[in-house]
Amino acid sequence: MSEDKSTKRRYSPMTWIPSVYFAMGFPFVVLNMVAVLMFKGLKISDSQIALWTSLIMIPWTLKPLWSPLLGMYRTKKFFVVLTQLLTGCVFGLVALVLNMPNFFAIAIALLAIIAFSGATHDVATDGVYMDELSAEDQAKYIGWQGAFYNLAKIVATGGLVYLAGYMISYFSRKYDGENAIVYAWMSVMFLCGVIMVLLGLYHTKMLPSGKAAKENVSLKESMIELWDVFREFFTKKHIVWYICFIILYRFAEGFVVKIVPLFLKAPVDQQGLGLSEQEIGLYYGTFGAAAFVFGSVLAGYYISAKGLRKVLFRLCCCFNIPFLVYMFLAFYQPTSGILIAAAIIFEYFGYGFGFAGLILFMMQQVAAGKHQMAHYAFASGIMNLGVMVPGMISGFISDWIGYKYFFVFTVIAMIPSFLVAYFVPFTYNDKGEKLKD
């Protein structure tokens, strides 16, 4: 993991932004979605799967607690590469334990290590991005960042799950059904490890270093600075506005995101659309994710050309208003696959286009300053919590009022996001210069 001081000069951001943000999204999606399907195939109960695969995601919310420490030791590149290699090796260990009698407990413990490593990787990666790029370039490449993060969803939920099915068929010719499933998922987890290790090796050469850490810092000094990082974040100008903005921008999405797959799968006589798993995977997991990537890329160039301050409210509208398609689908319950797919593609495109605005706002307005990397981690942790809380209660609401009126409720839940996006104050202009009071 040697540091090449000329990296920034020699390599275009496009040689490392796509790969490093793919590496950021990949373990998150594998733990959050692929592992659920893996344990289901390995005969673990739904209650155990839901409980433990939810608990191991906590590091992505708690990462602000240790993020300040990453700016005090070595370089951000060091932590990016280290966590990629560590994640790859631990995925390999997960593959090995799946054939053991008590594999579930051990696998969950290993996946928890991956979660901690992945959350740490996120903090360091965002730190490199913010250190190495100007405010204008951050806007220019924000779409590519989001696009390749979400490309990991297509690769993981599409490619890896498809591969698991293929490998189950392949091993079934040699072993009984239960062993075939085990060997298939062992192969998939091993492949996950190989992917992460290769990304780590690639980034030892291609990734710029970010700002160097302070040298000869004692533990006491580190703790004092850690406290300063927390204090400075919560005493930032407009911080109450910014926390409200971060939470409310995705408030409606927090309700929608957990219910939409259930709505698509539910029978027509239960106000659902009655789609098969294959149709959901194709419409929602492949077409939708691809539309998100396209929207994210376009948003980056749009924001770069117009300026975030000028278009933030429009981006908020693009993010939230497309959720209306699910109210339309719930009330009319169309049978046309083309119409359903078109509605989902429209929603995902708007989601990707508008999401870029939130990410860039957190980078340039909330995180800007002395402790940029740590403060961005604080903001993203608040963002994750803001989505998680409405998601936790969304199922109770949809069971209570049904899918039709649940999506009417989500339309009402959009209103706070429009208000906060319209009135939120800016501290810096689009060039990163502090605005006068």
N, C-alpha and C positions, 0 to 999 in steps of 0.2 A: 504494500500500500504506500509506495513512495509518492511524494508530492512533486509534481512537475510545475514549476512556477510559470512556465510559458503556456500551460494548458489553455488558459483563458484566451491567449493571443492566437493560438494555433487552431483551435477547434470552434466551429460554429455551435451556438446553443442547440441547433437541431441535431447535433451528433450525440447529445446527452439528455436533453429534456424528454424526448419520447421514451427512451429506455428507462430512465430513472423513475419517471412517473408511472410507467407500466409496472416497474418493480415495487412501487408503493401500493398500487391497487391490487396486485396479484395475491399476496397472502391474505389481505383483508377479505377478498371475495372467496377465496378457498375456505377460510375459517367460517365465514358468515353463511355461505350457501352450499359449497361443495361438500364440506364435512358433514352437514346435515343429511345430505343424500347418502353419503358413505355410511354413516352410522345406521341409517334406516335400512340399507341393504344388508348390514351386518347384524340385524335383528335386535338393535337396541330400542327400548320403548320410546314412544314419542315424548313422554314427560321428561325422561332423562336427557334426551337429545335437546329439547327446547331449553331446559334448565342450564345445562352445562355449556352448550354452544353460545348461549347468551352471556353467561358469566365471564367466559374467556375473552369477550370483546371489550371488557371494561378498560383495559389499558388505553384504548383510543380516546376515551373520555378523560382519563386521569393523566395523560401524558404531560399536561402543563406542570405537574408537580415535580418532574425531574428534568424537564426541558431546559431550564436555566443552566444546569450543570454541564450540558453539552457544549455550551459556549465558553466554558472555562478550561477545557482540556483538549489537547490535540487540535485537529481541524475537523470541520463538518464532513469533509470527504472521508476521513478516517472512519467516522461513525456510520456513514452511508454504506461503505464497502464492508465494514465489519458486520453490520446487521444483515446485509444480503447474504454473506457467506454463512453466518450463523443460522439464519432462517433456512437456507438450503440444506445444511447439515442436519438440522432438526427434522425437517421434512423426511429426510432419509431415515432417521430413527423412527419416525411415525410409521413408515413403510415396514420396518423390521418388526415392530411390536404388534402389528395387526394379526399376526399368526399365533400370538401368545394367549393363554387361557384368560388372563385378566387384562386383556388389551385395552378395554375402554378407559379405565382409570389412568393407565399409563399414557395412552394417546391424548387424553384430555390435558394431562400435566404437560406433555410436550407441546401441544397446541397452545397452551397458555404461555409457554416460553416464546413461541413464535409470535404470539400477540404482543408481548412486551417488546420483542425485537422489532416487530413491524411498526409499532407506535413510535419507538425511538427513531427508526428509519425515517418516518414521516417528518419528524421534527427537524432532523439533520438535512433532509432533502429540501424542505422548504427554506431552510437557512441558506443552503448553497444557491438556490434560485434567487432569493432576495439579495444576497451578497454580490452575486455575479452580474446581475442584470440591472440596468437603469430603470427608472419608473416607466419610460416609454417602451422599453423592451419587455418589461413585465406584462404590460398590457398587450403587446404584440403576440407574446408566446403563451398567454394565459389559456387560450383556446386549445393549443397543442397539449398543454399540461393536462387539462381536463379530458381531452380526447383520448390520450393514451392511458390515463388512469382508468377510464371506462372501457377501453379496449380490453383491459384485463378481465372485465366482466364477460365479454364475448368469448375470450379464450377459455376462461375457467368454467363458466356455466354452460357454455356451448360446447367447446372443444373437449374439455376434460370429461364432462359428463357423457358426451357421445363416445369418447374413447373408452370410458369405463364399461359402457354397454357393449361395445365391440369386444373388449378384452374378456368380459364375462362369457360371451358366445365362444370366443376362441378357447378359453380354458375349460369350458364345459365339455369340449371334445376329449379332454384328457383326465379331468377330475370330476368328482360329484359336484352338485350345485353349490353347496355351502363353501367348499374349498375354492371353487372357481370364482366366487364373488370376492373372497379374501384375496386371492392372487391378483385379481383385476384391480382392486383398490390399492394393493401394495404397489402395483406398477404405476398407477396414477400418482400416488404420493411420492414415489421415487422420481418420477418425471418432474414433479413440482420442485423437488430438491435440485435436480440437474439445472432446471431453468434459472433458479435463484443463484446458484453457484456461478453459472456462466455469466449472468448479469453482473455479479460481483467482480469477476475477473475482468470483464469489459470495462467496468467503471474504474478499476485501478489505473487504467490508462487514459480514459476519455473524460472523466469527470473533473471539473475544476475544484479547487480546494476550498473556496470560501475564505472568509477572514480567519486569520490565525488566532488561536486562543492566547490568553494572557499567560505568561510564563511565571513559574515560581510562586504559585498561589497556594496558600495554606488552606487547610480545611476550615479554620475559623473565618478566614477571609472569604472563602467560598460561601459559607453560610450567611455571612453578612451581606454579600452581594446577592445571594438568593432572596433574602428578605427584601432587599432593595428592588429586585425585579418584580416581586409581587406588589410591593407598595407603589412603585411607579406605574404599573399597569392600572391599578384601581384608582389612581389619582390623575390619570390622563384627562386632558380636556375633552369634554363631551362623552366621557366613558359610559355614563348611564344611558345616553342616547345610543351609543354604539352597541352596548350589550342588548338593549331592546331590539335594535335593528337586526343583530345576528340571530336572535331567537325568533323574531316574528317574521323575518323574510321567508323562512322555510316552515312556518307554523302549519299552514294548510297541508303541505307535503307530508309533515309528520303524521297526520291522520290518514292521508291517502295511501302512502307507500305500503303499509302493512295489509291494507284491505283489498287493494286492486287485484292481486293474484287470486285471492279467495273469491272475489266477485266474479272474475273471469271463469273460475272453475265451477262455481255453485250452479246447481240445476236451474233451468228457466222458471220452474214453478216456485223457486225460492228467491226470485228476483235476480238471479245470476244470468250468465250467458251460456253456461253449459259447454265450455270449450274443453277439449282434451288436453292432456299434458303436452302432446306434440304441438298443438296449435298455440298454446300459451308460450312454449319455448320459442316457437318461430316468430310469433307476432310481438311478444313482450320482451323476450330475452335476446333475440337476434335483430329483427327489424328495428325495434325500439332502441336498443343500445347503439346500433349503427346511426340512427337519427340523432341520438344524443351526441355522438362523436362529431357528426357533421355540424350540428348546431354550436357546439363548443368552439370548433375551429373558426367558424364564421364570426362568432361573438368576439373573439380575440382581435380580429382585424377591424371589426366594427368599432369596438371600444378604442382601439389605438387611433383610428381615424377621427372619431368624434370627441373623445374625452369622456372619462367615467362620470364626471360631475354632471355633464349635460344629458347623459342617457341612462342614468341609474334607475329612474322611475320607469322608463320604457322597458328596461331589462326586468324589473320586478313584475311588470304586467306580462311580459313574455313568459316568465317563469310560472306564474300562478294561473293566469286565465285559461291556458290549455287544459287544466284539470276539469274544466266544464264538460269535456268530452265524456267523462265517466258518468256524469249526471244524465247526459243525453243517452248513453248506452244503457243505463239502468232503467230509464223510463220507457224507452222504445224497444229494447232488447232485440236488436236486429240479428238476423240469421246469416247475413252476408259476411263471409270471411274477409272479403276485400274492404268492406266498410269498417269493420272492427279493426283490421290492421291499419287502415288509413288514420283512424282516430287515435290509435296508440302511437303511430309514427309522429303525428302532429303534436301530441302531448310531449313526447320525448324530445322532439326537436326544440320546442319551446323551453323545456326543462334545461337542456344543455346550453341553449343560448342565454337564458337568464341566470343560470347558476354561475357563469363566469363573472358576472357583476358582483356577486357576493364575495367570491374568492378574492377578486382584485381589491374590493373595498377593504377587506380585512388586512390584506397585505399593505396597502398604501395609506390607509387612514387609521386603522386600529393598531397595527403592529409597528408602524414607522417610529423610529427613534433608536435609542442606545441599545436596547435589548430586543431587536426586531424578531429574531428567530423565536425566542421564548414567548414574546407577546403574541406572535402569530399562533403559536401552539395553544396559548390560553384561549384565543379567539376561536380556534377550530374545536377545542374541547367544549366550549360553551355552545358552539353550533351543534355538535353531536348530541349534547345533552338536550338541546332544544328540540331536536327531531325525535329523540328517544322517548321523552315524556309523553307527548301526544300519541306516539305510536303504541305505548303501553296501554293507553285507555281506549284506543280506537276500536278494538274488538268489542269492548263492552257497549260502546255507543252503537255500533252497527248491529249488534245482536238486539239491542233495545228498540231501535227505530227502523231497522231494515236497510237494505242497500240503497234504495231510492232516496229516502230522506236523509240517509247518511251523507250522500254526495251533495244534497242540498245544504246540509250542515257545513260541509267543507267549503262551499262557496262563501258562506258567511264568515268562515275562518280566514278567508283571504283578506278581508277588509283591513285588519291591523297591519298587514304587510304593505298595502298601498299607502296607508297613512305614514308609516315610519319611513318608507323609502322617499316619499315626497318631501318630508320635513327634516330628515336627518341632516345635520350640519357637516361640513367638510373642514378638516384641519389643514390639509395640504392640497395644492393644485395638482394638475395632471402631470407636471414635471417633477413632482416631489418637493416643491418649495412650500414653506410654511406660509399660510395665508395670514394677512393682517387682521386683527380684531376689528 
